[in-house]
Amino acid sequence: MGERSPLDTMHAQMERAREYVALDDDTFERLKAPERTLKVSCPVEMDDGHVETFEAYRCQFDGARGPYKGGIRYHPAVSAAEVEALAGWMTWKTATVGLPFGGAKGGVVCDPRDFSEREREALTRRYTEGIRRLIGPDVDIPAPDVNTDPQTMAWVMDTYSTYQGHAVPEVVTGKPLAAGGTVGRVEATGRGVSIVTQRALDYVAKPVEGADVAIQGFGNVGSVTASYLDRAGANVVAVSDVTGGRHDPEGLDVEALRTHVATEDTLAGYDAATEVTNDDLLTMDCDVLIPAAIENVITADVADRLEADLVVEAANGPTTHVADDVLIERGVPVVPDILANAGGVIVSYLEWVQNSQQYSWSLEEVNADLRERLTEAFETTVETAEEEGTPNLRTAAYTTALQRTARAHEVRGRFP
């Protein structure tokens, strides 16, 4: 069987969990389809004076449990199918960790590495104008994603607020502190991956101290994860980005790597460790493999050669469904993305609540809430796996998510 698209992969993951959830056919089909996907064109005047038009999307997958929630990404590979899959994963993610949100995702087809700051701002404001009829603090709350950041969210907020005639900080999360953001949000996803990784190591009876960890992807999520695991006593032996990776079996100097990337914007040129390819990293002999980049990097071929004892998915959809089959057969536990990388949306929820209350919390309060929610979600997933006899933790997480979302549809009924 060949590899599937991200949307096909999500549907296959849902199908696998279906036998553990009491769902009728009509409800299940309803859960598989997004409620709406908007396609917009974004004409932008570039610095040289010519106007370039970018294709963009916003998908609202399911809102039965609350306002839609999901990031905005800028990437050449953005498509309607990808955005719909990512919005679906957000639906199951918010349900898995018990947040009162549905799922959404947006994206613009572009390569922002080629943009000036002015061009990025112009594109962001034009995209916001295109989707502003769909978003709102009680309707759909965007956040940063691949190649977007707090500054991007500030532009989205300002554009939306300009149309409303007053500041609406709660329309987006992941904002700068000066625009109503929360402490702890930038590090939240990586901190959450670190928390879940430590819980997962305990689950497989391995100590975090001295555990060899390989991280594919060294952006915000991967680098923060590396830093927190390094502080916890783990041995981060390999990291990589699009230019390739760096490996040291004795453990990398994580903070030196982060300083280098902050200066150079890439791992290229870092010569204090051995160069390795991304494929080398993914198939490296280690205790924990953390894919923290993009979807579909662990294919069936990679899964067959993978030598890690545990996989923790910091990225969205990094493992194809066919690869999942291989890992189940080989007995390699995988902590799924909808649980492992939920730290970002948890702290986004906390930011949204603070904005709605117009009251800010301390970093200690935010981090304590994040740890409590992730720990509870991990324990619930393990309990479901053991009680229902699911083939892996992913199916257990989906079982919980589908149950919670289907129940919301059931009690709300259908209109008309």
VEXTOR-493318 format. One line per field, with one value per residue (C-alpha): residue in one letter; chain; x, z, y. Coordinates in pm, 1 decimal, padded with zeros to 6 digits. Example, Ala and Ser with C-alpha at 12.3 -4.5 7.8 and 13.67 -1.06 7.14 Angstrom:
r <- (A / S);
c <- (A / A);
x <- (01230.0 / 01367.0);
z <- (00780.0 / 00714.0);
y <- (-00450.0 / -00106.0);
// end
This chain:
r <- (M / G / E / R / S / P / L / D / T / M / H / A / Q / M / E / R / A / R / E / Y / V / A / L / D / D / D / T / F / E / R / L / K / A / P / E / R / T / L / K / V / S / C / P / V / E / M / D / D / G / H / V / E / T / F / E / A / Y / R / C / Q / F / D / G / A / R / G / P / Y / K / G / G / I / R / Y / H / P / A / V / S / A / A / E / V / E / A / L / A / G / W / M / T / W / K / T / A / T / V / G / L / P / F / G / G / A / K / G / G / V / V / C / D / P / R / D / F / S / E / R / E / R / E / A / L / T / R / R / Y / T / E / G / I / R / R / L / I / G / P / D / V / D / I / P / A / P / D / V / N / T / D / P / Q / T / M / A / W / V / M / D / T / Y / S / T / Y / Q / G / H / A / V / P / E / V / V / T / G / K / P / L / A / A / G / G / T / V / G / R / V / E / A / T / G / R / G / V / S / I / V / T / Q / R / A / L / D / Y / V / A / K / P / V / E / G / A / D / V / A / I / Q / G / F / G / N / V / G / S / V / T / A / S / Y / L / D / R / A / G / A / N / V / V / A / V / S / D / V / T / G / G / R / H / D / P / E / G / L / D / V / E / A / L / R / T / H / V / A / T / E / D / T / L / A / G / Y / D / A / A / T / E / V / T / N / D / D / L / L / T / M / D / C / D / V / L / I / P / A / A / I / E / N / V / I / T / A / D / V / A / D / R / L / E / A / D / L / V / V / E / A / A / N / G / P / T / T / H / V / A / D / D / V / L / I / E / R / G / V / P / V / V / P / D / I / L / A / N / A / G / G / V / I / V / S / Y / L / E / W / V / Q / N / S / Q / Q / Y / S / W / S / L / E / E / V / N / A / D / L / R / E / R / L / T / E / A / F / E / T / T / V / E / T / A / E / E / E / G / T / P / N / L / R / T / A / A / Y / T / T / A / L / Q / R / T / A / R / A / H / E / V / R / G / R / F / P);
c <- (A / A / A / A / A / A / A / A / A / A / A / A / A / A / A / A / A / A / A / A / A / A / A / A / A / A / A / A / A / A / A / A / A / A / A / A / A / A / A / A / A / A / A / A / A / A / A / A / A / A / A / A / A / A / A / A / A / A / A / A / A / A / A / A / A / A / A / A / A / A / A / A / A / A / A / A / A / A / A / A / A / A / A / A / A / A / A / A / A / A / A / A / A / A / A / A / A / A / A / A / A / A / A / A / A / A / A / A / A / A / A / A / A / A / A / A / A / A / A / A / A / A / A / A / A / A / A / A / A / A / A / A / A / A / A / A / A / A / A / A / A / A / A / A / A / A / A / A / A / A / A / A / A / A / A / A / A / A / A / A / A / A / A / A / A / A / A / A / A / A / A / A / A / A / A / A / A / A / A / A / A / A / A / A / A / A / A / A / A / A / A / A / A / A / A / A / A / A / A / A / A / A / A / A / A / A / A / A / A / A / A / A / A / A / A / A / A / A / A / A / A / A / A / A / A / A / A / A / A / A / A / A / A / A / A / A / A / A / A / A / A / A / A / A / A / A / A / A / A / A / A / A / A / A / A / A / A / A / A / A / A / A / A / A / A / A / A / A / A / A / A / A / A / A / A / A / A / A / A / A / A / A / A / A / A / A / A / A / A / A / A / A / A / A / A / A / A / A / A / A / A / A / A / A / A / A / A / A / A / A / A / A / A / A / A / A / A / A / A / A / A / A / A / A / A / A / A / A / A / A / A / A / A / A / A / A / A / A / A / A / A / A / A / A / A / A / A / A / A / A / A / A / A / A / A / A / A / A / A / A / A / A / A / A / A / A / A / A / A / A / A / A / A / A / A / A / A / A / A / A / A / A / A / A / A / A / A / A / A / A / A / A / A / A / A / A / A / A / A / A / A / A / A / A / A / A / A / A / A / A / A / A / A / A / A / A);
x <- (00000.0 / 00132.5 / 00158.8 / -00149.8 / -00219.0 / -00243.8 / -00624.7 / -00633.2 / -00399.2 / -00630.6 / -00933.2 / -00745.8 / -00655.7 / -01022.8 / -01127.9 / -00887.1 / -01037.6 / -01395.2 / -01430.4 / -01363.9 / -01630.0 / -02008.4 / -02076.1 / -02349.4 / -02255.3 / -02420.0 / -02232.2 / -01901.2 / -01938.3 / -02023.9 / -01701.8 / -01488.7 / -01586.2 / -01487.7 / -01774.0 / -01629.5 / -01311.1 / -01261.8 / -01021.8 / -00907.4 / -00674.7 / -00428.7 / -00286.1 / 00020.2 / 00235.7 / 00595.4 / 00892.7 / 00984.8 / 00640.5 / 00483.8 / 00168.3 / 00182.9 / -00131.6 / -00108.2 / -00353.4 / -00469.7 / -00714.9 / -00896.7 / -01068.7 / -01312.0 / -01337.5 / -01568.5 / -01713.6 / -01940.2 / -01727.0 / -01655.5 / -01495.1 / -01266.1 / -00897.4 / -00592.1 / -00281.8 / -00189.2 / 00107.9 / 00304.5 / 00459.4 / 00490.5 / 00323.5 / 00001.4 / -00308.3 / -00679.1 / -00633.4 / -00342.4 / -00527.2 / -00834.3 / -00626.0 / -00451.2 / -00786.2 / -00912.4 / -00607.6 / -00671.0 / -01026.4 / -00901.5 / -00616.6 / -00839.5 / -01078.2 / -00795.0 / -00671.1 / -01021.9 / -01025.4 / -01362.0 / -01255.0 / -01313.9 / -01048.3 / -00937.5 / -00628.4 / -00521.7 / -00242.4 / -00094.2 / 00090.4 / 00421.8 / 00785.9 / 00821.0 / 01199.8 / 01201.9 / 00994.0 / 01097.8 / 00934.9 / 00706.3 / 00597.9 / 00523.0 / 00310.3 / 00125.9 / 00052.3 / -00065.3 / -00299.7 / -00441.6 / -00495.4 / -00664.1 / -00898.2 / -00982.8 / -01073.7 / -01199.3 / -01564.3 / -01488.3 / -01278.2 / -01364.3 / -01297.0 / -01607.7 / -01598.7 / -01249.2 / -00922.4 / -00603.2 / -00251.0 / 00106.1 / 00214.6 / 00489.0 / 00673.2 / 00445.6 / 00517.9 / 00394.8 / 00455.6 / 00233.3 / -00041.7 / -00004.6 / -00070.3 / -00374.5 / -00508.7 / -00452.1 / -00620.3 / -00922.9 / -00941.3 / -00930.2 / -01248.0 / -01413.7 / -01318.5 / -01156.2 / -00881.9 / -00978.5 / -00676.1 / -00870.1 / -00919.2 / -00578.0 / -00336.9 / 00040.3 / 00064.2 / 00354.2 / 00314.7 / 00275.6 / -00036.5 / -00200.8 / -00007.2 / 00066.2 / 00395.1 / 00496.0 / 00323.5 / 00634.1 / 00789.1 / 00460.5 / 00468.9 / 00831.6 / 00783.3 / 00478.3 / 00668.1 / 00933.7 / 00671.7 / 00505.0 / 00840.4 / 00931.5 / 00592.9 / 00636.4 / 00983.4 / 00834.3 / 00559.6 / 00819.5 / 01024.7 / 01323.8 / 01479.4 / 01503.9 / 01853.2 / 02097.3 / 01826.9 / 01958.4 / 01724.7 / 01726.3 / 01515.4 / 01430.1 / 01352.3 / 01523.6 / 01280.0 / 01096.2 / 00940.4 / 01243.6 / 01495.0 / 01282.5 / 01214.7 / 01588.1 / 01662.8 / 01411.7 / 01508.9 / 01874.7 / 01798.5 / 01604.9 / 01916.8 / 01851.5 / 02134.8 / 02036.3 / 02259.0 / 02125.8 / 01923.2 / 01851.8 / 01685.0 / 01628.6 / 02004.6 / 02088.1 / 02178.4 / 02442.8 / 02532.5 / 02743.9 / 02697.7 / 02828.5 / 02557.9 / 02532.3 / 02579.7 / 02214.1 / 02249.5 / 02544.5 / 02332.1 / 02042.1 / 02275.8 / 02417.3 / 02070.1 / 01951.5 / 02242.0 / 02257.2 / 01892.5 / 02015.9 / 02233.4 / 02459.8 / 02805.6 / 02793.4 / 03113.8 / 03134.1 / 02960.0 / 02946.2 / 02721.6 / 02440.5 / 02145.4 / 01783.9 / 01744.5 / 02042.7 / 01877.1 / 01536.9 / 01688.6 / 01947.8 / 01985.1 / 01846.6 / 01599.8 / 01365.5 / 01302.7 / 01115.5 / 01000.6 / 00944.1 / 00925.3 / 00654.1 / 00413.3 / 00487.0 / 00859.3 / 00825.0 / 00726.1 / 00692.1 / 01053.2 / 01176.8 / 00959.6 / 01106.8 / 01462.1 / 01382.5 / 01590.6 / 01444.4 / 01270.7 / 01006.6 / 00864.9 / 00713.4 / 00541.5 / 00617.3 / 00512.6 / 00162.5 / 00114.6 / 00480.9 / 00398.0 / 00205.3 / -00068.0 / 00132.1 / 00430.1 / 00199.3 / 00116.3 / 00487.4 / 00555.5 / 00259.5 / 00387.8 / 00737.3 / 00606.4 / 00751.1 / 00532.6 / 00434.4 / 00297.8 / 00067.2 / 00079.2 / -00270.3 / -00133.6 / 00241.5 / 00233.8 / -00083.0 / 00111.6 / 00077.6 / -00299.3 / -00331.8 / -00143.8 / -00328.0 / -00647.9 / -00503.1 / -00410.8 / -00763.0 / -00914.1 / -00685.7 / -00777.8 / -01148.5 / -01117.2 / -00875.5 / -00658.3 / -00306.7 / -00151.6 / 00207.3 / 00445.7 / 00433.1 / 00052.6 / 00059.5 / 00326.0 / 00154.0 / -00175.2 / 00002.6 / 00171.0 / -00150.3 / -00357.0 / -00093.7 / -00032.4 / -00403.5 / -00443.2 / -00146.8 / -00284.4 / -00630.5 / -00476.6 / -00281.4 / -00588.9 / -00798.3 / -00531.7 / -00523.6 / -00899.5 / -01000.9 / -00702.6 / -00622.0 / -00325.0 / -00135.9 / -00157.1 / -00270.4 / -00584.0 / -00647.8 / -00620.2 / -00851.2 / -01098.4 / -01121.6 / -01138.8 / -01409.8 / -01616.1 / -01604.2 / -01677.9 / -01954.8 / -02114.8 / -02117.1 / -02294.2 / -02539.3 / -02649.4 / -02664.3 / -02870.4 / -02891.6 / -03027.7 / -03252.7);
z <- (00000.0 / -00088.0 / 00146.0 / 00192.4 / 00195.1 / 00540.4 / 00511.7 / 00419.2 / 00711.3 / 00954.0 / 00824.1 / 00861.0 / 01220.3 / 01289.5 / 01132.5 / 01355.9 / 01667.9 / 01555.8 / 01680.7 / 02035.4 / 02023.9 / 02009.3 / 01694.0 / 01434.5 / 01068.2 / 01026.1 / 01318.0 / 01209.4 / 00855.0 / 00999.2 / 01205.5 / 00900.1 / 00698.3 / 00764.2 / 00819.0 / 00577.6 / 00392.8 / 00258.7 / -00027.1 / -00073.8 / -00307.5 / -00152.7 / -00394.5 / -00241.3 / -00375.1 / -00344.1 / -00274.2 / -00642.1 / -00726.6 / -00893.6 / -00748.9 / -00666.9 / -00580.9 / -00320.2 / -00270.3 / 00088.7 / 00299.0 / 00631.2 / 00733.0 / 01022.5 / 01081.9 / 01380.1 / 01628.7 / 01838.2 / 02152.0 / 02125.5 / 01907.1 / 01629.5 / 01721.2 / 01503.5 / 01360.9 / 01040.4 / 00841.7 / 00553.8 / 00339.2 / -00030.4 / 00035.7 / 00181.2 / 00010.9 / 00084.3 / 00168.6 / 00403.8 / 00582.5 / 00624.6 / 00772.8 / 01010.5 / 01115.4 / 01182.9 / 01394.2 / 01589.8 / 01656.7 / 01801.7 / 01985.5 / 02173.5 / 02258.3 / 02376.1 / 02628.2 / 02726.6 / 02600.4 / 02511.6 / 02151.6 / 01808.2 / 01539.1 / 01255.0 / 01049.8 / 00795.7 / 00548.8 / 00268.3 / -00024.0 / -00017.9 / 00082.8 / 00345.5 / 00352.6 / 00036.0 / 00189.6 / 00345.4 / 00673.8 / 00488.0 / 00244.8 / 00532.5 / 00700.0 / 00377.3 / 00308.3 / 00665.4 / 00662.3 / 00322.0 / 00434.6 / 00752.3 / 00548.4 / 00341.8 / 00638.7 / 00885.3 / 00824.1 / 00954.9 / 01259.9 / 01589.9 / 01964.2 / 02012.3 / 01667.1 / 01543.8 / 01713.8 / 01500.4 / 01637.5 / 01502.8 / 01311.0 / 01060.4 / 00952.2 / 01151.0 / 01491.7 / 01758.8 / 01525.6 / 01264.1 / 01523.6 / 01621.0 / 01257.5 / 01242.3 / 01565.7 / 01453.3 / 01115.6 / 01273.1 / 01548.5 / 01291.6 / 01129.2 / 01472.7 / 01579.7 / 01907.4 / 02031.2 / 02026.7 / 02170.4 / 02223.1 / 01845.7 / 01824.5 / 02061.9 / 02054.2 / 02050.0 / 02185.5 / 02552.6 / 02455.3 / 02255.2 / 02521.3 / 02490.9 / 02784.5 / 02944.9 / 02858.6 / 02519.6 / 02297.6 / 02484.0 / 02549.7 / 02273.9 / 02336.9 / 02714.0 / 02666.3 / 02445.3 / 02716.3 / 02984.6 / 02774.5 / 02679.8 / 03044.9 / 03120.1 / 02822.2 / 02936.0 / 03272.1 / 03089.7 / 02912.4 / 03233.5 / 03118.9 / 03326.3 / 03162.2 / 03305.4 / 03039.1 / 02782.5 / 02428.2 / 02236.8 / 01864.1 / 01745.4 / 01378.6 / 01337.0 / 01531.6 / 01503.5 / 01801.9 / 01905.3 / 01848.3 / 02006.2 / 02314.9 / 02357.0 / 02334.8 / 02594.0 / 02849.8 / 02805.2 / 02835.8 / 03165.7 / 03281.7 / 03235.3 / 02895.4 / 02645.4 / 02326.9 / 02076.9 / 01745.5 / 01601.0 / 01244.0 / 01022.2 / 00645.5 / 00586.8 / 00764.1 / 01116.3 / 01385.6 / 01598.2 / 01906.3 / 02091.5 / 02407.6 / 02389.6 / 02201.5 / 02357.1 / 02314.6 / 02423.6 / 02187.2 / 01904.7 / 01992.9 / 01999.5 / 01659.3 / 01505.7 / 01659.3 / 01483.1 / 01154.1 / 01125.2 / 01039.7 / 01170.2 / 00866.3 / 00969.2 / 01316.2 / 01320.8 / 01682.7 / 01599.4 / 01324.1 / 01024.3 / 00957.7 / 00718.1 / 00827.4 / 00724.8 / 00944.6 / 01237.4 / 01186.3 / 01182.4 / 01455.6 / 01748.4 / 02042.3 / 02329.6 / 02199.7 / 01850.2 / 01836.8 / 01488.0 / 01528.8 / 01171.7 / 00917.0 / 00835.0 / 00669.1 / 00757.0 / 00914.0 / 00613.5 / 00602.2 / 00485.5 / 00772.1 / 01023.5 / 00910.1 / 00970.9 / 01280.1 / 01584.3 / 01853.3 / 02148.0 / 02168.0 / 01928.4 / 02054.6 / 01780.9 / 01829.2 / 01469.4 / 01327.4 / 01133.0 / 01109.6 / 01086.4 / 00789.4 / 00850.7 / 00675.2 / 00898.4 / 01200.7 / 01098.6 / 01084.4 / 01426.3 / 01582.0 / 01439.9 / 01569.8 / 01913.3 / 01906.6 / 02122.6 / 01968.7 / 02166.3 / 01906.7 / 01793.8 / 01924.5 / 02274.0 / 02251.4 / 02098.0 / 02269.2 / 02498.0 / 02248.5 / 02225.4 / 02602.4 / 02670.9 / 02381.5 / 02567.4 / 02884.1 / 02689.5 / 02546.7 / 02894.5 / 03033.4 / 02747.1 / 02799.8 / 03172.7 / 03120.1 / 03391.9 / 03350.0 / 03527.3 / 03635.1 / 03448.4 / 03740.6 / 03717.1 / 03339.9 / 03355.6 / 03645.2 / 03453.1 / 03140.3 / 03330.7 / 03506.9 / 03187.5 / 02989.3 / 03271.5 / 03307.9 / 02931.5 / 02916.3 / 03203.9 / 03044.3 / 02716.1 / 02888.2 / 03085.9 / 02767.7 / 02591.4 / 02875.0 / 02934.1 / 02567.1 / 02445.4 / 02166.0 / 01943.4 / 02029.2 / 02218.6 / 01906.1 / 01881.5 / 02252.9 / 02215.4 / 01913.2 / 02107.6 / 02376.1 / 02121.5 / 01911.1 / 02219.0 / 02348.2 / 02011.1 / 01922.1 / 02262.0 / 02199.3 / 01866.2 / 02034.1 / 02307.8 / 02071.7 / 01814.2 / 01446.1 / 01289.6 / 01102.3);
y <- (00000.0 / 00344.9 / 00640.5 / 00853.8 / 01225.6 / 01391.5 / 01395.2 / 01024.9 / 00955.1 / 01134.5 / 00944.6 / 00615.0 / 00707.2 / 00779.6 / 00449.0 / 00257.8 / 00418.2 / 00375.8 / 00017.8 / 00139.9 / 00414.3 / 00369.6 / 00573.2 / 00534.1 / 00567.1 / 00907.6 / 01063.6 / 00915.4 / 01048.6 / 01388.6 / 01385.0 / 01304.4 / 01610.8 / 01974.6 / 02214.7 / 02469.5 / 02562.5 / 02913.8 / 02983.1 / 03341.3 / 03527.6 / 03769.7 / 04030.2 / 04194.7 / 04476.1 / 04357.2 / 04580.1 / 04605.2 / 04740.2 / 04436.7 / 04278.2 / 03909.5 / 03712.1 / 03436.6 / 03151.8 / 03103.1 / 02900.3 / 02883.0 / 02560.4 / 02525.6 / 02154.7 / 02104.7 / 02352.9 / 02131.0 / 02172.0 / 02544.9 / 02814.1 / 02691.8 / 02703.1 / 02660.7 / 02819.0 / 02998.3 / 02869.1 / 03018.9 / 02745.0 / 02650.5 / 02312.5 / 02457.8 / 02314.4 / 02278.2 / 01909.0 / 01979.0 / 02259.7 / 02038.0 / 01756.9 / 01995.8 / 02145.2 / 01794.1 / 01715.4 / 02036.3 / 01915.7 / 01588.6 / 01761.6 / 02006.0 / 01721.8 / 01492.5 / 01749.9 / 01859.5 / 02218.6 / 02382.3 / 02439.8 / 02294.6 / 02276.5 / 02504.6 / 02578.8 / 02839.7 / 02874.0 / 03079.8 / 02922.5 / 03109.0 / 03094.2 / 03369.6 / 03331.7 / 03540.9 / 03823.9 / 04151.0 / 04251.8 / 04490.4 / 04219.4 / 03979.8 / 04243.2 / 04328.4 / 03960.5 / 03903.3 / 04199.5 / 04103.4 / 03744.4 / 03867.7 / 04084.6 / 03777.2 / 03556.8 / 03818.7 / 03726.2 / 03377.8 / 03462.5 / 03627.9 / 03585.5 / 03370.5 / 03210.6 / 03118.7 / 03214.2 / 03185.2 / 03133.9 / 03100.1 / 02792.6 / 02709.3 / 03028.5 / 03259.7 / 03410.5 / 03657.1 / 03952.8 / 03788.1 / 03753.5 / 04119.9 / 04217.6 / 03986.4 / 04132.4 / 04491.2 / 04436.2 / 04268.6 / 04533.4 / 04814.2 / 04678.9 / 04644.1 / 04995.1 / 04886.1 / 04653.0 / 04285.3 / 04101.5 / 03780.0 / 03731.3 / 03560.4 / 03388.3 / 03368.0 / 03748.7 / 03956.3 / 04049.9 / 04415.3 / 04327.5 / 04111.2 / 03787.0 / 03560.0 / 03467.1 / 03112.6 / 03093.1 / 03099.6 / 02804.7 / 02622.7 / 02360.6 / 02266.0 / 02267.4 / 02047.0 / 01801.4 / 01780.4 / 01711.4 / 01441.9 / 01285.8 / 01249.3 / 01092.1 / 00859.3 / 00751.6 / 00666.5 / 00472.5 / 00256.1 / 00227.3 / 00431.7 / 00712.3 / 01053.6 / 01094.5 / 00985.8 / 00898.7 / 00949.7 / 01182.7 / 01269.1 / 01564.5 / 01614.8 / 01985.1 / 02263.6 / 02551.4 / 02694.5 / 02361.8 / 02140.6 / 02377.5 / 02447.5 / 02074.6 / 02007.4 / 02272.5 / 02145.9 / 01780.7 / 01875.9 / 02049.6 / 01741.9 / 01528.3 / 01373.1 / 01333.7 / 01521.0 / 01339.3 / 01471.8 / 01759.6 / 01868.3 / 02125.8 / 02154.8 / 02188.2 / 01860.8 / 01757.6 / 01750.5 / 01447.0 / 01383.6 / 01051.7 / 01216.4 / 01483.3 / 01811.9 / 02153.9 / 02250.2 / 02611.0 / 02665.4 / 02523.9 / 02754.1 / 03053.9 / 02956.7 / 02919.1 / 03246.7 / 03418.3 / 03225.8 / 03112.8 / 02759.6 / 02477.5 / 02517.2 / 02628.4 / 02473.7 / 02269.0 / 02150.4 / 01820.9 / 01558.6 / 01627.0 / 01379.1 / 01369.5 / 01387.4 / 01023.8 / 00932.1 / 01107.5 / 00945.5 / 00597.2 / 00658.1 / 00417.5 / 00617.5 / 00601.0 / 00871.9 / 01007.1 / 01338.2 / 01445.3 / 01820.7 / 01952.7 / 01872.3 / 01590.7 / 01254.6 / 01228.0 / 00882.9 / 00674.1 / 00296.6 / 00271.7 / 00489.1 / 00302.4 / -00026.8 / 00104.3 / 00313.3 / 00216.1 / 00443.6 / 00278.3 / 00550.3 / 00812.3 / 01138.7 / 01341.1 / 01710.7 / 01786.6 / 01750.0 / 01426.9 / 01321.1 / 00948.9 / 00810.5 / 00556.4 / 00284.6 / 00365.6 / 00343.2 / -00014.1 / -00096.4 / 00056.0 / -00127.3 / -00455.0 / -00380.2 / -00281.0 / 00072.2 / 00301.2 / 00635.6 / 00930.1 / 01089.9 / 01451.0 / 01527.4 / 01468.1 / 01531.1 / 01880.6 / 02005.7 / 02239.3 / 02523.5 / 02509.3 / 02464.1 / 02787.7 / 02952.6 / 02865.8 / 03017.4 / 03334.0 / 03355.1 / 03317.7 / 03590.1 / 03826.4 / 03754.6 / 03826.0 / 04117.2 / 03966.4 / 03824.4 / 03525.2 / 03465.3 / 03235.6 / 02993.0 / 02973.4 / 02921.9 / 02650.3 / 02471.0 / 02464.2 / 02338.1 / 02054.1 / 01954.4 / 01939.0 / 01746.4 / 01501.2 / 01433.0 / 01387.4 / 01146.9 / 00939.7 / 00930.9 / 00810.7 / 00533.5 / 00426.0 / 00414.7 / 00209.4 / -00042.2 / -00059.4 / -00076.5 / -00279.9 / -00035.3 / -00124.4 / 00195.4 / 00523.8 / 00710.7 / 00499.0 / 00551.6 / 00930.7 / 00925.6 / 00711.6 / 00978.8 / 01262.6 / 01099.7 / 01014.3 / 01370.8 / 01531.8 / 01288.4 / 01346.2 / 01722.0 / 01664.9 / 01427.9 / 01667.8 / 01966.7 / 01780.4 / 01870.6 / 02189.8 / 02203.9);
// end
